[in-house]
């Protein structure tokens, strides 16, 4: 490892945002969209590089199910930040439809649209059936779906004359990212020479393994000459450690309810999670959220730097779920401050 690699600091890399447009208890999706746009406008002013929204379905706490539509809303209300999907769950969709949707977005907001793709359903099996109609089409055929999508985006001169055409879409430069929480997409992204985003915010135990697989399998392509890896991380920042830990209980409750199959909007913070979960449930939640960074500015800066040093990520994507919008804004403001300090 070179000396320059060893000395990489937060200031050396871009920071970005992953948003699920959370619906909090007592609120509505319409209010969530207003809050997401407000957050996007603020992080754009604070210098964040990308703003991605994620596809989930049949979840009372997540409003970003119509992901392409929400991307258009966010891009239309901002001016320079890149906006994209983190991600579109490709097996849920016909690749032609995604090519046309993102071709439309890129035509409306040129040079600002990212297409992040995942292979999970982003939903339970019943919801996946409602989306796909035929469950025989699933994540195992993701490489074929990806190739079909990429073919639709080729310039007309490079494509077979008999192909179906994505209009708009064909010939447009829409960066494609592969997303993953294991090594499958890491290896595929490496072999194809595509950028890779790892879901470290809910699969922390596989982060280093997936990054190693990606980098070792990487082959230069017309897209990238060398690997480019982004790592997702939960950050709940506040002015004091105690305040941050209390605010983080809303996020813990969301995962606890997911484990229990008791889905509901984002809940207000509580003083003591031990009054809500069993010891086994606590261990289960912490196995997924154990890498979350929770604390005051000094602690957040130190832990973000440690994550960067461990992963050598080219970019970090921050996701923050809190009950109160003002608290969420403040968390991102703290991250922006420590990033530039």
C-alpha positions in Angstrom: 0.0 0.0 0.0 1.5 3.3 -1.0 2.0 6.2 1.3 -0.6 8.2 -0.6 -3.2 5.5 0.0 -2.4 5.2 3.7 -2.9 9.0 4.1 -6.4 9.1 2.4 -8.7 11.3 4.6 -12.3 12.3 4.5 -11.5 15.5 2.6 -10.0 13.4 -0.2 -13.2 11.7 -1.2 -16.8 12.6 -2.1 -19.6 12.1 0.3 -23.1 11.2 -0.9 -26.6 10.6 0.5 -28.9 7.5 0.4 -32.5 8.4 1.1 -35.5 6.1 1.6 -37.9 9.1 1.9 -39.0 7.8 5.3 -42.6 8.1 6.4 -42.7 8.9 10.1 -45.6 8.1 12.5 -48.4 10.6 12.0 -47.2 11.8 8.6 -47.8 11.0 4.9 -45.9 10.1 1.8 -46.6 13.6 0.4 -44.9 15.2 3.4 -42.0 12.7 3.0 -41.4 13.9 -0.5 -41.3 17.5 0.6 -38.7 16.6 3.3 -36.6 14.6 0.8 -36.5 17.6 -1.6 -35.6 19.9 1.3 -32.8 17.5 2.4 -31.5 17.2 -1.2 -31.4 21.0 -1.6 -29.5 21.4 1.6 -26.9 18.7 1.0 -26.4 20.1 -2.5 -25.4 23.4 -0.9 -23.2 21.5 1.6 -21.2 20.0 -1.2 -22.5 16.4 -1.3 -21.9 14.6 -4.6 -24.9 12.3 -5.1 -28.4 11.9 -3.8 -29.8 8.4 -4.3 -33.2 7.0 -3.5 -33.9 3.3 -3.0 -36.7 1.0 -4.3 -38.7 -0.7 -1.6 -42.3 -1.9 -1.7 -45.2 -2.5 0.7 -43.3 -0.9 3.5 -45.2 1.7 5.6 -42.0 3.5 6.5 -40.6 3.9 3.0 -42.1 6.3 0.4 -39.6 5.7 -2.5 -41.3 2.8 -4.2 -41.8 4.7 -7.5 -38.1 5.4 -7.6 -37.8 6.9 -11.1 -40.6 9.3 -10.4 -39.0 10.5 -7.1 -35.6 10.9 -8.8 -37.3 13.3 -11.3 -38.8 15.2 -8.4 -35.5 15.6 -6.7 -33.5 16.4 -9.8 -36.1 19.0 -10.8 -35.7 20.8 -7.5 -31.9 20.8 -7.5 -29.4 22.1 -10.0 -26.0 20.3 -9.7 -26.0 17.3 -7.4 -26.1 13.9 -9.1 -29.4 12.1 -8.5 -30.0 8.4 -9.0 -31.2 5.1 -7.7 -29.7 3.2 -4.8 -31.1 1.2 -6.4 -33.6 0.0 -8.9 -34.3 -3.7 -8.3 -33.9 -4.8 -11.9 -35.7 -8.2 -11.6 -38.9 -6.3 -10.7 -38.9 -4.6 -14.1 -38.6 -5.1 -17.8 -35.2 -3.7 -18.7 -36.7 -1.8 -21.6 -38.9 0.2 -19.2 -35.9 1.1 -17.0 -33.9 2.1 -20.1 -36.8 4.4 -21.2 -37.3 5.8 -17.7 -33.7 6.7 -17.1 -33.3 7.8 -20.7 -36.1 10.3 -20.0 -34.4 11.4 -16.8 -31.1 11.9 -18.4 -32.7 13.8 -21.3 -34.4 16.1 -18.7 -31.4 16.5 -16.4 -28.3 15.8 -18.6 -25.1 14.8 -16.9 -26.8 14.3 -13.5 -28.5 10.9 -13.5 -27.1 7.7 -12.0 -28.6 4.2 -12.5 -27.8 2.0 -9.5 -29.0 -1.6 -9.9 -29.7 -4.3 -7.4 -30.9 -7.9 -7.8 -33.0 -8.3 -4.7 -36.7 -7.8 -4.8 -36.8 -5.0 -2.2 -39.9 -6.7 -0.9 -41.4 -9.9 0.6 -42.4 -12.8 -1.7 -46.1 -11.8 -1.9 -45.1 -8.3 -2.9 -42.5 -9.6 -5.4 -45.3 -11.7 -7.0 -47.5 -8.6 -7.3 -44.6 -6.8 -9.0 -43.3 -9.5 -11.2 -46.3 -11.8 -11.8 -43.9 -14.7 -12.5 -41.5 -15.5 -9.6 -39.5 -17.8 -11.9 -37.9 -14.6 -13.1 -35.7 -13.5 -10.2 -32.2 -12.5 -9.0 -30.5 -15.5 -10.6 -31.0 -14.0 -14.1 -29.7 -10.6 -13.1 -26.7 -10.8 -15.4 -28.9 -11.4 -18.4 -31.3 -8.6 -17.4 -28.3 -6.3 -16.9 -26.9 -7.1 -20.4 -30.3 -6.5 -22.0 -30.6 -3.1 -20.3 -27.1 -2.1 -21.4 -27.8 -3.2 -24.9 -30.8 -0.8 -25.0 -28.5 2.1 -24.1 -26.0 1.4 -26.9 -25.8 4.0 -29.6 -27.8 3.0 -32.7 -24.6 2.4 -34.7 -23.4 -0.2 -32.2 -26.7 -2.1 -31.9 -28.3 -4.7 -34.2 -30.7 -3.2 -36.7 -33.4 -5.6 -35.6 -33.4 -4.7 -31.9 -36.1 -3.0 -30.0 -35.1 0.6 -29.4 -35.3 2.5 -26.1 -36.3 6.0 -27.0 -35.3 8.0 -25.1 -32.3 6.0 -23.8 -30.2 4.7 -26.7 -26.9 6.4 -27.0 -27.1 8.3 -23.7 -24.3 8.3 -21.2 -26.1 7.0 -18.1 -23.6 5.7 -15.5 -24.6 2.2 -14.3 -23.6 1.1 -10.9 -24.0 -2.4 -9.4 -25.2 -2.6 -5.8 -24.7 -5.4 -3.4 -24.8 -6.8 0.1 -22.7 -9.9 -0.6 -20.0 -10.9 -3.2 -22.3 -11.7 -6.2 -22.7 -8.2 -7.5 -19.2 -7.4 -6.3 -17.7 -10.0 -8.6 -20.0 -9.1 -11.5 -19.2 -5.4 -11.2 -15.5 -6.3 -11.2 -15.7 -8.5 -14.3 -17.7 -5.9 -16.2 -15.5 -3.0 -15.1 -18.4 -1.1 -13.5 -18.5 1.0 -10.3 -19.7 -0.9 -7.2 -21.7 0.3 -4.2 -21.8 -1.9 -1.1 -24.6 -1.8 1.4 -22.4 -1.5 4.4 -25.3 0.2 6.2 -27.2 -3.1 6.7 -24.6 -5.8 5.8 -21.5 -4.7 7.6 -20.0 -8.1 8.2 -19.4 -8.6 4.4 -18.0 -5.2 3.6 -14.3 -6.0 3.4 -14.9 -9.4 1.7 -17.1 -7.9 -1.0 -14.6 -5.0 -1.6 -11.7 -7.5 -1.9 -13.7 -9.6 -4.4 -14.6 -6.5 -6.4 -11.1 -5.2 -6.6 -9.4 -8.6 -7.3 -11.9 -9.5 -10.1 -11.8 -6.0 -11.7 -11.1 -5.8 -15.4 -10.6 -2.4 -17.0 -13.5 -1.4 -19.3 -14.6 1.5 -21.5 -16.4 2.7 -18.3 -13.5 2.5 -15.7 -9.8 2.0 -15.9 -9.6 1.0 -12.2 -12.0 0.0 -9.5 -14.3 2.5 -8.0 -16.1 1.4 -4.8 -18.6 3.3 -2.7 -19.6 2.1 0.8 -22.9 2.9 2.5 -23.0 3.7 6.2 -25.6 4.7 8.7 -24.7 7.9 10.5 -26.8 9.4 13.3 -25.0 12.6 14.4 -26.1 15.2 17.0 -24.4 17.8 19.2 -23.9 15.3 22.0 -23.4 11.5 22.2 -26.4 11.1 24.4 -28.7 13.0 22.0 -27.4 11.0 19.0 -27.9 7.7 20.8 -31.5 8.6 21.7 -32.3 9.7 18.1 -30.8 6.5 16.8 -33.5 4.5 18.6 -36.0 5.3 15.8 -33.8 3.5 13.3 -33.3 0.5 15.8 -37.1 0.3 16.1 -37.5 0.1 12.4 -35.2 -2.9 12.1 -36.8 -4.5 15.2 -40.2 -4.2 13.6 -38.9 -5.6 10.4 -37.6 -8.7 12.3 -41.0 -9.1 14.0 -42.9 -8.7 10.8 -44.7 -5.7 12.4 -44.1 -3.1 9.7 -45.1 0.5 10.6 -43.9 4.1 10.0 -40.8 5.4 11.6 -41.4 5.7 15.3 -40.4 8.4 17.7 -37.2 7.9 19.7 -37.3 6.3 23.1 -35.2 6.6 26.2 -34.4 2.8 26.6 -34.5 0.2 23.8 -34.1 -2.5 26.4 -37.8 -1.9 27.3 -38.7 -2.9 23.7 -36.5 -5.7 22.6 -35.4 -9.1 23.9 -31.7 -10.0 24.2 -32.0 -12.1 21.0 -33.7 -9.3 19.1 -31.1 -6.9 20.3 -28.3 -9.1 18.9 -30.2 -9.5 15.6 -30.6 -5.8 15.1 -27.0 -5.1 16.1 -25.7 -7.7 13.7 -27.1 -5.6 10.9 -26.6 -2.1 12.3 -23.4 -2.7 14.2 -21.4 -0.5 11.9 -23.7 2.5 12.5 -21.9 5.7 13.5 -23.7 7.4 16.3 -22.4 10.3 18.2 -21.2 13.9 18.4 -19.1 15.6 15.7 -15.8 14.4 17.1 -16.9 10.8 17.4 -18.5 10.9 13.9 -15.4 12.3 12.3 -13.2 9.7 14.0 -15.4 6.7 13.0 -15.9 7.9 9.5 -12.1 8.1 9.1 -11.7 4.7 10.6 -14.2 3.3 8.1 -12.4 5.0 5.2 -9.0 3.7 6.4 -10.4 0.1 6.7 -12.2 0.0 3.4 -10.2 2.5 1.3 -13.5 3.4 -0.3 -13.5 5.9 -3.2 -16.7 7.4 -1.9 -18.9 7.1 1.2 -22.7 7.2 1.0 -24.4 8.4 4.2 -27.9 7.3 5.2 -29.6 8.7 8.2 -33.1 7.8 9.4 -34.5 9.9 12.2 -38.0 10.7 13.3 -37.7 14.5 13.3 -36.8 16.2 10.0 -34.8 18.9 11.8 -32.7 16.3 13.6 -32.0 14.6 10.3 -30.9 17.8 8.7 -28.7 18.6 11.6 -27.1 15.2 11.4 -26.1 15.8 7.7 -24.9 19.3 8.6 -22.6 17.8 11.2 -21.3 15.3 8.7 -20.7 18.1 6.2 -18.8 20.1 8.8 -16.5 17.3 9.9 -15.9 16.2 6.3 -14.5 19.6 5.4 -12.7 20.3 8.7 
